[in-house]
């Protein structure tokens, strides 16, 4: 039987690509969507995808339970980041929620 070979950690490659594509520019203040919110959404999307993939492959959770666990885990990471900032930003948490929600719906 031929075993299907997977690309190791595809979410890591996506995360690195996002890191280099969303760098700060001198015109960031003029953007329709602030760079900070785009970064929160993008990283939460990647974390949500990776968490969902982890929960589906390494636990006995159903599909719905894995999505809920991945969404909650991603929001917990975002909240921990916000608590480490000088000021908690609910806009950043909304961006985290958007990214997490999209991320758990995307499958590798």
Biopython code that builds the backbone (N, CA, C, O; Angstrom):
import numpy as np
from Bio.PDB.StructureBuilder import StructureBuilder

atoms = [
    (1, "UNK", "N", (0.839, -1.171, 0.000)),
    (1, "UNK", "CA", (0.000, 0.000, 0.000)),
    (1, "UNK", "C", (0.892, 1.244, 0.000)),
    (1, "UNK", "O", (1.831, 1.339, 0.790)),
    (2, "UNK", "N", (0.604, 2.164, -0.858)),
    (2, "UNK", "CA", (1.384, 3.399, -0.961)),
    (2, "UNK", "C", (0.848, 4.406, 0.044)),
    (2, "UNK", "O", (-0.346, 4.701, 0.077)),
    (3, "UNK", "N", (1.748, 4.920, 0.855)),
    (3, "UNK", "CA", (1.355, 5.902, 1.867)),
    (3, "UNK", "C", (1.443, 7.299, 1.265)),
    (3, "UNK", "O", (2.436, 7.660, 0.634)),
    (4, "UNK", "N", (0.393, 8.069, 1.472)),
    (4, "UNK", "CA", (0.368, 9.435, 0.947)),
    (4, "UNK", "C", (1.317, 10.304, 1.770)),
    (4, "UNK", "O", (1.265, 10.320, 3.000)),
    (5, "UNK", "N", (2.171, 11.015, 1.070)),
    (5, "UNK", "CA", (3.134, 11.870, 1.756)),
    (5, "UNK", "C", (2.601, 13.293, 1.775)),
    (5, "UNK", "O", (2.166, 13.818, 0.750)),
    (6, "UNK", "N", (2.640, 13.918, 2.961)),
    (6, "UNK", "CA", (2.143, 15.284, 3.125)),
    (6, "UNK", "C", (3.313, 16.234, 3.261)),
    (6, "UNK", "O", (4.395, 15.855, 3.709)),
    (7, "UNK", "N", (3.080, 17.465, 2.869)),
    (7, "UNK", "CA", (4.072, 18.506, 3.087)),
    (7, "UNK", "C", (4.106, 18.783, 4.581)),
    (7, "UNK", "O", (3.059, 19.052, 5.170)),
    (8, "UNK", "N", (5.281, 18.726, 5.218)),
    (8, "UNK", "CA", (5.324, 18.948, 6.661)),
    (8, "UNK", "C", (4.982, 20.388, 7.014)),
    (8, "UNK", "O", (5.550, 21.336, 6.472)),
    (9, "UNK", "N", (4.048, 20.523, 7.929)),
    (9, "UNK", "CA", (3.641, 21.812, 8.470)),
    (9, "UNK", "C", (3.346, 22.861, 7.384)),
    (9, "UNK", "O", (4.030, 23.883, 7.328)),
    (10, "UNK", "N", (2.352, 22.631, 6.531)),
    (10, "UNK", "CA", (2.043, 23.627, 5.490)),
    (10, "UNK", "C", (1.607, 24.960, 6.082)),
    (10, "UNK", "O", (1.790, 26.007, 5.460)),
    (11, "UNK", "N", (1.036, 24.928, 7.274)),
    (11, "UNK", "CA", (0.613, 26.170, 7.920)),
    (11, "UNK", "C", (1.807, 27.021, 8.292)),
    (11, "UNK", "O", (1.698, 28.246, 8.335)),
    (12, "UNK", "N", (2.946, 26.401, 8.562)),
    (12, "UNK", "CA", (4.151, 27.156, 8.889)),
    (12, "UNK", "C", (4.633, 27.944, 7.679)),
    (12, "UNK", "O", (5.053, 29.095, 7.806)),
    (13, "UNK", "N", (4.573, 27.329, 6.517)),
    (13, "UNK", "CA", (4.964, 28.027, 5.296)),
    (13, "UNK", "C", (4.029, 29.196, 5.015)),
    (13, "UNK", "O", (4.475, 30.270, 4.611)),
    (14, "UNK", "N", (2.741, 28.988, 5.225)),
    (14, "UNK", "CA", (1.764, 30.054, 5.021)),
    (14, "UNK", "C", (1.994, 31.191, 6.010)),
    (14, "UNK", "O", (1.902, 32.364, 5.648)),
    (15, "UNK", "N", (2.288, 30.844, 7.242)),
    (15, "UNK", "CA", (2.551, 31.851, 8.274)),
    (15, "UNK", "C", (3.764, 32.702, 7.907)),
    (15, "UNK", "O", (3.741, 33.923, 8.063)),
    (16, "UNK", "N", (4.815, 32.062, 7.424)),
    (16, "UNK", "CA", (6.012, 32.811, 7.026)),
    (16, "UNK", "C", (5.706, 33.735, 5.852)),
    (16, "UNK", "O", (6.190, 34.866, 5.809)),
    (17, "UNK", "N", (4.913, 33.263, 4.909)),
    (17, "UNK", "CA", (4.550, 34.105, 3.766)),
    (17, "UNK", "C", (3.758, 35.321, 4.215)),
    (17, "UNK", "O", (3.981, 36.429, 3.726)),
    (18, "UNK", "N", (2.830, 35.117, 5.149)),
    (18, "UNK", "CA", (2.044, 36.238, 5.655)),
    (18, "UNK", "C", (2.912, 37.230, 6.416)),
    (18, "UNK", "O", (2.699, 38.440, 6.332)),
    (19, "UNK", "N", (3.886, 36.721, 7.157)),
    (19, "UNK", "CA", (4.772, 37.597, 7.915)),
    (19, "UNK", "C", (5.500, 38.570, 6.998)),
    (19, "UNK", "O", (5.627, 39.754, 7.312)),
    (20, "UNK", "N", (5.971, 38.073, 5.877)),
    (20, "UNK", "CA", (6.739, 38.923, 4.968)),
    (20, "UNK", "C", (5.866, 39.767, 4.052)),
    (20, "UNK", "O", (6.342, 40.758, 3.497)),
    (21, "UNK", "N", (4.600, 39.400, 3.882)),
    (21, "UNK", "CA", (3.743, 40.163, 2.985)),
    (21, "UNK", "C", (3.051, 41.339, 3.659)),
    (21, "UNK", "O", (2.650, 42.288, 2.986)),
    (22, "UNK", "N", (2.906, 41.287, 4.983)),
    (22, "UNK", "CA", (2.225, 42.360, 5.700)),
    (22, "UNK", "C", (3.196, 43.195, 6.526)),
    (22, "UNK", "O", (2.999, 43.371, 7.728)),
    (23, "UNK", "N", (4.211, 43.694, 5.906)),
    (23, "UNK", "CA", (5.149, 44.537, 6.642)),
    (23, "UNK", "C", (4.617, 45.964, 6.714)),
    (23, "UNK", "O", (3.809, 46.378, 5.882)),
    (24, "UNK", "N", (5.070, 46.701, 7.700)),
    (24, "UNK", "CA", (4.616, 48.086, 7.876)),
    (24, "UNK", "C", (5.167, 48.972, 6.761)),
    (24, "UNK", "O", (6.330, 48.857, 6.375)),
    (25, "UNK", "N", (4.323, 49.843, 6.258)),
    (25, "UNK", "CA", (4.740, 50.772, 5.224)),
    (25, "UNK", "C", (4.505, 52.193, 5.715)),
    (25, "UNK", "O", (3.744, 52.404, 6.659)),
    (26, "UNK", "N", (5.160, 53.180, 5.075)),
    (26, "UNK", "CA", (4.937, 54.557, 5.498)),
    (26, "UNK", "C", (3.502, 55.025, 5.262)),
    (26, "UNK", "O", (3.067, 56.016, 5.848)),
    (27, "UNK", "N", (2.772, 54.317, 4.410)),
    (27, "UNK", "CA", (1.410, 54.721, 4.074)),
    (27, "UNK", "C", (0.361, 53.905, 4.817)),
    (27, "UNK", "O", (-0.806, 53.903, 4.426)),
    (28, "UNK", "N", (0.757, 53.211, 5.882)),
    (28, "UNK", "CA", (-0.167, 52.336, 6.614)),
    (28, "UNK", "C", (-1.344, 53.109, 7.197)),
    (28, "UNK", "O", (-2.446, 52.566, 7.288)),
    (29, "UNK", "N", (-1.138, 54.363, 7.594)),
    (29, "UNK", "CA", (-2.215, 55.145, 8.184)),
    (29, "UNK", "C", (-3.312, 55.462, 7.169)),
    (29, "UNK", "O", (-4.464, 55.681, 7.542)),
    (30, "UNK", "N", (-2.949, 55.487, 5.887)),
    (30, "UNK", "CA", (-3.913, 55.837, 4.847)),
    (30, "UNK", "C", (-4.704, 54.619, 4.349)),
    (30, "UNK", "O", (-5.649, 54.781, 3.577)),
    (31, "UNK", "N", (-4.341, 53.431, 4.767)),
    (31, "UNK", "CA", (-4.994, 52.224, 4.280)),
    (31, "UNK", "C", (-6.432, 52.146, 4.795)),
    (31, "UNK", "O", (-6.745, 52.636, 5.880)),
    (32, "UNK", "N", (-7.303, 51.518, 3.991)),
    (32, "UNK", "CA", (-8.689, 51.342, 4.393)),
    (32, "UNK", "C", (-8.773, 50.418, 5.611)),
    (32, "UNK", "O", (-9.480, 50.719, 6.573)),
    (33, "UNK", "N", (-8.049, 49.291, 5.567)),
    (33, "UNK", "CA", (-7.971, 48.381, 6.699)),
    (33, "UNK", "C", (-6.588, 48.565, 7.306)),
    (33, "UNK", "O", (-5.585, 48.319, 6.636)),
    (34, "UNK", "N", (-6.517, 48.992, 8.561)),
    (34, "UNK", "CA", (-5.201, 49.196, 9.168)),
    (34, "UNK", "C", (-4.366, 47.915, 9.144)),
    (34, "UNK", "O", (-4.892, 46.811, 9.288)),
    (35, "UNK", "N", (-3.078, 48.080, 8.964)),
    (35, "UNK", "CA", (-2.165, 46.952, 8.878)),
    (35, "UNK", "C", (-2.259, 46.076, 10.122)),
    (35, "UNK", "O", (-2.201, 44.851, 10.016)),
    (36, "UNK", "N", (-2.403, 46.680, 11.292)),
    (36, "UNK", "CA", (-2.487, 45.914, 12.529)),
    (36, "UNK", "C", (-3.679, 44.962, 12.516)),
    (36, "UNK", "O", (-3.553, 43.809, 12.927)),
    (37, "UNK", "N", (-4.818, 45.426, 12.055)),
    (37, "UNK", "CA", (-6.020, 44.575, 12.017)),
    (37, "UNK", "C", (-5.851, 43.461, 10.977)),
    (37, "UNK", "O", (-6.286, 42.332, 11.201)),
    (38, "UNK", "N", (-5.228, 43.776, 9.856)),
    (38, "UNK", "CA", (-4.972, 42.764, 8.831)),
    (38, "UNK", "C", (-4.031, 41.691, 9.356)),
    (38, "UNK", "O", (-4.204, 40.510, 9.056)),
    (39, "UNK", "N", (-3.040, 42.091, 10.135)),
    (39, "UNK", "CA", (-2.126, 41.121, 10.730)),
    (39, "UNK", "C", (-2.838, 40.238, 11.746)),
    (39, "UNK", "O", (-2.633, 39.024, 11.766)),
    (40, "UNK", "N", (-3.672, 40.836, 12.586)),
    (40, "UNK", "CA", (-4.424, 40.042, 13.566)),
    (40, "UNK", "C", (-5.316, 39.026, 12.854)),
    (40, "UNK", "O", (-5.371, 37.862, 13.250)),
    (41, "UNK", "N", (-6.007, 39.459, 11.816)),
    (41, "UNK", "CA", (-6.881, 38.558, 11.063)),
    (41, "UNK", "C", (-6.080, 37.444, 10.408)),
    (41, "UNK", "O", (-6.459, 36.275, 10.476)),
    (42, "UNK", "N", (-4.967, 37.812, 9.770)),
    (42, "UNK", "CA", (-4.163, 36.822, 9.045)),
    (42, "UNK", "C", (-3.557, 35.784, 9.970)),
    (42, "UNK", "O", (-3.632, 34.587, 9.695)),
    (43, "UNK", "N", (-2.963, 36.225, 11.054)),
    (43, "UNK", "CA", (-2.335, 35.275, 11.954)),
    (43, "UNK", "C", (-3.375, 34.406, 12.655)),
    (43, "UNK", "O", (-3.130, 33.220, 12.880)),
    (44, "UNK", "N", (-4.517, 34.964, 13.001)),
    (44, "UNK", "CA", (-5.576, 34.160, 13.613)),
    (44, "UNK", "C", (-6.115, 33.139, 12.621)),
    (44, "UNK", "O", (-6.470, 32.027, 13.011)),
    (45, "UNK", "N", (-6.178, 33.500, 11.354)),
    (45, "UNK", "CA", (-6.613, 32.565, 10.322)),
    (45, "UNK", "C", (-5.655, 31.381, 10.264)),
    (45, "UNK", "O", (-6.088, 30.229, 10.235)),
    (46, "UNK", "N", (-4.363, 31.660, 10.249)),
    (46, "UNK", "CA", (-3.362, 30.597, 10.170)),
    (46, "UNK", "C", (-3.379, 29.735, 11.437)),
    (46, "UNK", "O", (-3.302, 28.509, 11.359)),
    (47, "UNK", "N", (-3.480, 30.377, 12.596)),
    (47, "UNK", "CA", (-3.522, 29.628, 13.857)),
    (47, "UNK", "C", (-4.788, 28.768, 13.912)),
    (47, "UNK", "O", (-4.744, 27.620, 14.353)),
    (48, "UNK", "N", (-5.914, 29.328, 13.463)),
    (48, "UNK", "CA", (-7.161, 28.563, 13.436)),
    (48, "UNK", "C", (-7.076, 27.344, 12.534)),
    (48, "UNK", "O", (-7.558, 26.268, 12.886)),
    (49, "UNK", "N", (-6.460, 27.513, 11.367)),
    (49, "UNK", "CA", (-6.281, 26.389, 10.446)),
    (49, "UNK", "C", (-5.415, 25.304, 11.082)),
    (49, "UNK", "O", (-5.745, 24.119, 11.030)),
    (50, "UNK", "N", (-4.306, 25.727, 11.680)),
    (50, "UNK", "CA", (-3.382, 24.767, 12.283)),
    (50, "UNK", "C", (-4.023, 24.071, 13.478)),
    (50, "UNK", "O", (-3.850, 22.866, 13.663)),
    (51, "UNK", "N", (-4.758, 24.820, 14.284)),
    (51, "UNK", "CA", (-5.404, 24.226, 15.457)),
    (51, "UNK", "C", (-6.467, 23.219, 15.029)),
    (51, "UNK", "O", (-6.563, 22.137, 15.608)),
    (52, "UNK", "N", (-7.258, 23.564, 14.027)),
    (52, "UNK", "CA", (-8.278, 22.637, 13.534)),
    (52, "UNK", "C", (-7.627, 21.357, 13.008)),
    (52, "UNK", "O", (-8.076, 20.251, 13.310)),
    (53, "UNK", "N", (-6.573, 21.521, 12.228)),
    (53, "UNK", "CA", (-5.846, 20.379, 11.680)),
    (53, "UNK", "C", (-5.319, 19.501, 12.813)),
    (53, "UNK", "O", (-5.409, 18.275, 12.750)),
    (54, "UNK", "N", (-4.769, 20.133, 13.846)),
    (54, "UNK", "CA", (-4.262, 19.393, 14.999)),
    (54, "UNK", "C", (-5.371, 18.621, 15.703)),
    (54, "UNK", "O", (-5.230, 17.426, 15.965)),
    (55, "UNK", "N", (-6.470, 19.298, 16.007)),
    (55, "UNK", "CA", (-7.554, 18.640, 16.741)),
    (55, "UNK", "C", (-8.184, 17.493, 15.950)),
    (55, "UNK", "O", (-8.562, 16.479, 16.538)),
    (56, "UNK", "N", (-8.300, 17.634, 14.642)),
    (56, "UNK", "CA", (-8.907, 16.573, 13.834)),
    (56, "UNK", "C", (-7.998, 15.358, 13.734)),
    (56, "UNK", "O", (-8.480, 14.226, 13.735)),
    (57, "UNK", "N", (-6.697, 15.575, 13.647)),
    (57, "UNK", "CA", (-5.780, 14.461, 13.422)),
    (57, "UNK", "C", (-5.251, 13.831, 14.703)),
    (57, "UNK", "O", (-4.814, 12.681, 14.677)),
    (58, "UNK", "N", (-5.277, 14.539, 15.806)),
    (58, "UNK", "CA", (-4.636, 14.043, 17.023)),
    (58, "UNK", "C", (-5.595, 13.799, 18.196)),
    (58, "UNK", "O", (-5.164, 13.413, 19.283)),
    (59, "UNK", "N", (-6.876, 14.022, 17.978)),
    (59, "UNK", "CA", (-7.843, 13.776, 19.044)),
    (59, "UNK", "C", (-9.021, 12.994, 18.470)),
    (59, "UNK", "O", (-9.110, 12.781, 17.261)),
    (60, "UNK", "N", (-9.902, 12.579, 19.335)),
    (60, "UNK", "CA", (-11.093, 11.848, 18.873)),
    (60, "UNK", "C", (-12.308, 12.782, 18.760)),
    (60, "UNK", "O", (-13.448, 12.315, 18.758)),
    (61, "UNK", "N", (-12.071, 14.082, 18.668)),
    (61, "UNK", "CA", (-13.167, 15.046, 18.551)),
    (61, "UNK", "C", (-13.863, 14.911, 17.208)),
    (61, "UNK", "O", (-13.237, 14.580, 16.201)),
    (62, "UNK", "N", (-15.171, 15.172, 17.201)),
    (62, "UNK", "CA", (-15.905, 15.213, 15.941)),
    (62, "UNK", "C", (-15.512, 16.480, 15.189)),
    (62, "UNK", "O", (-14.795, 17.330, 15.717)),
    (63, "UNK", "N", (-15.987, 16.595, 13.959)),
    (63, "UNK", "CA", (-15.658, 17.767, 13.147)),
    (63, "UNK", "C", (-16.121, 19.052, 13.825)),
    (63, "UNK", "O", (-15.362, 20.018, 13.908)),
    (64, "UNK", "N", (-17.343, 19.069, 14.302)),
    (64, "UNK", "CA", (-17.879, 20.260, 14.960)),
    (64, "UNK", "C", (-17.141, 20.604, 16.243)),
    (64, "UNK", "O", (-16.876, 21.773, 16.520)),
    (65, "UNK", "N", (-16.811, 19.581, 17.026)),
    (65, "UNK", "CA", (-16.071, 19.812, 18.259)),
    (65, "UNK", "C", (-14.662, 20.335, 17.979)),
    (65, "UNK", "O", (-14.157, 21.194, 18.701)),
    (66, "UNK", "N", (-14.034, 19.811, 16.929)),
    (66, "UNK", "CA", (-12.689, 20.268, 16.555)),
    (66, "UNK", "C", (-12.723, 21.733, 16.115)),
    (66, "UNK", "O", (-11.820, 22.504, 16.439)),
    (67, "UNK", "N", (-13.766, 22.112, 15.377)),
    (67, "UNK", "CA", (-13.893, 23.511, 14.956)),
    (67, "UNK", "C", (-14.070, 24.427, 16.160)),
    (67, "UNK", "O", (-13.448, 25.486, 16.238)),
    (68, "UNK", "N", (-14.918, 24.016, 17.096)),
    (68, "UNK", "CA", (-15.149, 24.823, 18.290)),
    (68, "UNK", "C", (-13.881, 24.923, 19.139)),
    (68, "UNK", "O", (-13.550, 26.001, 19.633)),
    (69, "UNK", "N", (-13.179, 23.814, 19.310)),
    (69, "UNK", "CA", (-11.940, 23.817, 20.091)),
    (69, "UNK", "C", (-10.874, 24.681, 19.410)),
    (69, "UNK", "O", (-10.150, 25.413, 20.085)),
    (70, "UNK", "N", (-10.774, 24.602, 18.091)),
    (70, "UNK", "CA", (-9.791, 25.408, 17.368)),
    (70, "UNK", "C", (-10.137, 26.890, 17.459)),
    (70, "UNK", "O", (-9.253, 27.727, 17.640)),
    (71, "UNK", "N", (-11.413, 27.213, 17.334)),
    (71, "UNK", "CA", (-11.845, 28.610, 17.431)),
    (71, "UNK", "C", (-11.531, 29.161, 18.818)),
    (71, "UNK", "O", (-10.981, 30.255, 18.944)),
    (72, "UNK", "N", (-11.879, 28.404, 19.861)),
    (72, "UNK", "CA", (-11.624, 28.843, 21.238)),
    (72, "UNK", "C", (-10.132, 28.965, 21.517)),
    (72, "UNK", "O", (-9.698, 29.918, 22.165)),
    (73, "UNK", "N", (-9.350, 28.017, 21.036)),
    (73, "UNK", "CA", (-7.901, 28.070, 21.237)),
    (73, "UNK", "C", (-7.294, 29.289, 20.562)),
    (73, "UNK", "O", (-6.421, 29.951, 21.125)),
    (74, "UNK", "N", (-7.756, 29.580, 19.365)),
    (74, "UNK", "CA", (-7.231, 30.729, 18.629)),
    (74, "UNK", "C", (-7.600, 32.033, 19.319)),
    (74, "UNK", "O", (-6.775, 32.943, 19.412)),
    (75, "UNK", "N", (-8.837, 32.130, 19.805)),
    (75, "UNK", "CA", (-9.222, 33.333, 20.548)),
    (75, "UNK", "C", (-8.426, 33.471, 21.843)),
    (75, "UNK", "O", (-8.107, 34.584, 22.260)),
    (76, "UNK", "N", (-8.109, 32.357, 22.474)),
    (76, "UNK", "CA", (-7.305, 32.396, 23.701)),
    (76, "UNK", "C", (-5.904, 32.933, 23.415)),
    (76, "UNK", "O", (-5.361, 33.711, 24.200)),
    (77, "UNK", "N", (-5.324, 32.520, 22.298)),
    (77, "UNK", "CA", (-4.003, 33.035, 21.906)),
    (77, "UNK", "C", (-4.100, 34.538, 21.644)),
    (77, "UNK", "O", (-3.242, 35.302, 22.087)),
    (78, "UNK", "N", (-5.139, 34.962, 20.928)),
    (78, "UNK", "CA", (-5.329, 36.389, 20.648)),
    (78, "UNK", "C", (-5.549, 37.202, 21.911)),
    (78, "UNK", "O", (-5.018, 38.304, 22.044)),
    (79, "UNK", "N", (-6.335, 36.660, 22.844)),
    (79, "UNK", "CA", (-6.584, 37.364, 24.105)),
    (79, "UNK", "C", (-5.302, 37.467, 24.929)),
    (79, "UNK", "O", (-5.044, 38.500, 25.548)),
    (80, "UNK", "N", (-4.496, 36.401, 24.940)),
    (80, "UNK", "CA", (-3.227, 36.446, 25.668)),
    (80, "UNK", "C", (-2.317, 37.523, 25.087)),
    (80, "UNK", "O", (-1.620, 38.220, 25.825)),
    (81, "UNK", "N", (-2.326, 37.657, 23.774)),
    (81, "UNK", "CA", (-1.520, 38.689, 23.126)),
    (81, "UNK", "C", (-2.031, 40.072, 23.520)),
    (81, "UNK", "O", (-1.242, 40.974, 23.800)),
    (82, "UNK", "N", (-3.341, 40.234, 23.539)),
    (82, "UNK", "CA", (-3.918, 41.531, 23.888)),
    (82, "UNK", "C", (-3.644, 41.901, 25.348)),
    (82, "UNK", "O", (-3.373, 43.063, 25.653)),
    (83, "UNK", "N", (-3.712, 40.928, 26.241)),
    (83, "UNK", "CA", (-3.424, 41.207, 27.649)),
    (83, "UNK", "C", (-1.960, 41.572, 27.860)),
    (83, "UNK", "O", (-1.625, 42.261, 28.824)),
    (84, "UNK", "N", (-1.085, 41.113, 26.963)),
    (84, "UNK", "CA", (0.333, 41.451, 27.093)),
    (84, "UNK", "C", (0.631, 42.857, 26.553)),
    (84, "UNK", "O", (1.685, 43.422, 26.845)),
    (85, "UNK", "N", (-0.288, 43.416, 25.772)),
    (85, "UNK", "CA", (-0.119, 44.784, 25.257)),
    (85, "UNK", "C", (-0.365, 45.787, 26.378)),
    (85, "UNK", "O", (-0.874, 45.437, 27.443)),
    (86, "UNK", "N", (0.001, 47.025, 26.125)),
    (86, "UNK", "CA", (-0.236, 48.076, 27.113)),
    (86, "UNK", "C", (-1.721, 48.334, 27.321)),
    (86, "UNK", "O", (-2.163, 48.618, 28.434)),
    (87, "UNK", "N", (-2.484, 48.234, 26.244)),
    (87, "UNK", "CA", (-3.925, 48.500, 26.311)),
    (87, "UNK", "C", (-4.679, 47.434, 25.523)),
    (87, "UNK", "O", (-4.325, 47.134, 24.383)),
    (88, "UNK", "N", (-5.728, 46.859, 26.136)),
    (88, "UNK", "CA", (-6.544, 45.844, 25.469)),
    (88, "UNK", "C", (-7.357, 46.512, 24.376)),
    (88, "UNK", "O", (-8.034, 47.509, 24.629)),
    (89, "UNK", "N", (-7.299, 45.975, 23.160)),
    (89, "UNK", "CA", (-7.997, 46.560, 22.016)),
    (89, "UNK", "C", (-9.070, 45.584, 21.528)),
    (89, "UNK", "O", (-8.761, 44.507, 21.019)),
    (90, "UNK", "N", (-10.335, 45.981, 21.692)),
    (90, "UNK", "CA", (-11.442, 45.128, 21.261)),
    (90, "UNK", "C", (-11.494, 45.000, 19.742)),
    (90, "UNK", "O", (-11.984, 43.998, 19.221)),
    (91, "UNK", "N", (-10.996, 45.997, 19.034)),
    (91, "UNK", "CA", (-10.929, 45.906, 17.573)),
    (91, "UNK", "C", (-9.987, 44.801, 17.126)),
    (91, "UNK", "O", (-10.257, 44.091, 16.157)),
    (92, "UNK", "N", (-8.877, 44.666, 17.844)),
    (92, "UNK", "CA", (-7.949, 43.575, 17.542)),
    (92, "UNK", "C", (-8.590, 42.225, 17.837)),
    (92, "UNK", "O", (-8.383, 41.266, 17.094)),
    (93, "UNK", "N", (-9.364, 42.142, 18.911)),
    (93, "UNK", "CA", (-10.047, 40.892, 19.235)),
    (93, "UNK", "C", (-11.107, 40.546, 18.188)),
    (93, "UNK", "O", (-11.314, 39.376, 17.869)),
    (94, "UNK", "N", (-11.775, 41.571, 17.658)),
    (94, "UNK", "CA", (-12.745, 41.325, 16.584)),
    (94, "UNK", "C", (-12.032, 40.782, 15.346)),
    (94, "UNK", "O", (-12.527, 39.867, 14.687)),
    (95, "UNK", "N", (-10.866, 41.353, 15.035)),
    (95, "UNK", "CA", (-10.071, 40.862, 13.902)),
    (95, "UNK", "C", (-9.603, 39.434, 14.165)),
    (95, "UNK", "O", (-9.588, 38.606, 13.254)),
    (96, "UNK", "N", (-9.220, 39.143, 15.410)),
    (96, "UNK", "CA", (-8.831, 37.772, 15.771)),
    (96, "UNK", "C", (-10.005, 36.813, 15.571)),
    (96, "UNK", "O", (-9.830, 35.710, 15.054)),
    (97, "UNK", "N", (-11.198, 37.237, 15.983)),
    (97, "UNK", "CA", (-12.382, 36.395, 15.823)),
    (97, "UNK", "C", (-12.708, 36.128, 14.363)),
    (97, "UNK", "O", (-13.078, 35.014, 13.993)),
    (98, "UNK", "N", (-12.570, 37.154, 13.540)),
    (98, "UNK", "CA", (-12.826, 36.992, 12.107)),
    (98, "UNK", "C", (-11.842, 35.996, 11.502)),
    (98, "UNK", "O", (-12.237, 35.084, 10.776)),
    (99, "UNK", "N", (-10.568, 36.178, 11.805)),
    (99, "UNK", "CA", (-9.553, 35.267, 11.274)),
    (99, "UNK", "C", (-9.736, 33.848, 11.780)),
    (99, "UNK", "O", (-9.599, 32.892, 11.016)),
    (100, "UNK", "N", (-10.046, 33.703, 13.066)),
    (100, "UNK", "CA", (-10.253, 32.371, 13.641)),
    (100, "UNK", "C", (-11.454, 31.686, 13.000)),
    (100, "UNK", "O", (-11.408, 30.495, 12.695)),
    (101, "UNK", "N", (-12.522, 32.440, 12.798)),
    (101, "UNK", "CA", (-13.720, 31.872, 12.187)),
    (101, "UNK", "C", (-13.480, 31.385, 10.771)),
    (101, "UNK", "O", (-13.938, 30.308, 10.391)),
    (102, "UNK", "N", (-12.765, 32.174, 9.993)),
    (102, "UNK", "CA", (-12.443, 31.767, 8.628)),
    (102, "UNK", "C", (-11.471, 30.598, 8.635)),
    (102, "UNK", "O", (-11.604, 29.660, 7.849)),
    (103, "UNK", "N", (-10.483, 30.665, 9.538)),
    (103, "UNK", "CA", (-9.450, 29.641, 9.603)),
    (103, "UNK", "C", (-9.987, 28.251, 9.908)),
    (103, "UNK", "O", (-9.523, 27.270, 9.328)),
    (104, "UNK", "N", (-10.958, 28.153, 10.812)),
    (104, "UNK", "CA", (-11.476, 26.818, 11.155)),
    (104, "UNK", "C", (-12.364, 26.259, 10.050)),
    (104, "UNK", "O", (-12.638, 25.059, 10.025)),
    (105, "UNK", "N", (-12.811, 27.103, 9.149)),
    (105, "UNK", "CA", (-13.627, 26.617, 8.038)),
    (105, "UNK", "C", (-12.775, 26.154, 6.851)),
    (105, "UNK", "O", (-13.260, 25.425, 5.985)),
    (106, "UNK", "N", (-11.512, 26.576, 6.812)),
    (106, "UNK", "CA", (-10.610, 26.189, 5.732)),
    (106, "UNK", "C", (-9.930, 24.884, 6.115)),
    (106, "UNK", "O", (-9.453, 24.728, 7.239)),
    (107, "UNK", "N", (-9.889, 23.960, 5.186)),
    (107, "UNK", "CA", (-9.241, 22.665, 5.443)),
    (107, "UNK", "C", (-7.972, 22.573, 4.604)),
    (107, "UNK", "O", (-7.892, 23.101, 3.495)),
    (108, "UNK", "N", (-6.981, 21.885, 5.171)),
    (108, "UNK", "CA", (-5.754, 21.625, 4.402)),
    (108, "UNK", "C", (-6.041, 20.582, 3.356)),
    (108, "UNK", "O", (-5.148, 20.211, 2.593)),
]
sb = StructureBuilder()
sb.init_structure("model")
sb.init_model(0)
sb.init_chain("A")
sb.init_seg("    ")
for serial, (resi, resn, name, xyz) in enumerate(atoms, 1):
    if name == "N":
        sb.init_residue(resn, " ", resi, " ")
    sb.init_atom(name, np.array(xyz, "f"), 0.0, 1.0, " ", f" {name:<3s}", serial, name[0])
structure = sb.get_structure()
